[in-house]
């Protein structure tokens, strides 16, 4: 089974508790969590008039396809009471499927790898921690290289 990578984030309530609850629910849903990054505090991305985030990433094993993993992640968000009030807005939990093995996919509901991951420190920093040598299947750069590239751009 290919390894998949999920970005986790929260910026409402007890952020750490929400992230840990999401990991617990992922395992309960059959998403086998292998590794989890440290949690990092980050500024909001896109829509900046909201509280700071706590973000991280998890390496997981899922025995079905990418679309069914996305469906499970969305079900967990719903179980946890996520409300989508505005695009990139506040949320108690956010679970984004970033990579699914080396799969490259574009459907109405899912694009793999995540189309903007290379521009997001809050995605790359945790991925560089838990999977530094994992290669982006399109850009052919490792997570560590992409994170370093992003840091250079920010200077």
Secondary structure, 3 states (H helix, E strand, C coil): CCEEEEEEEECCCCHHHHHHHHHHHHHHCCCEEEEECCCEEECCCCCCCCCCEEEEEEEEECCCCHHHHHHHHHHHHHHCCCCCCCCCCCCCCEEEEEEECCCCEECCCCEECCCCHHHCHHHHHHHHHHCCCCECCCCCCEHHHHHHHHHHHHC
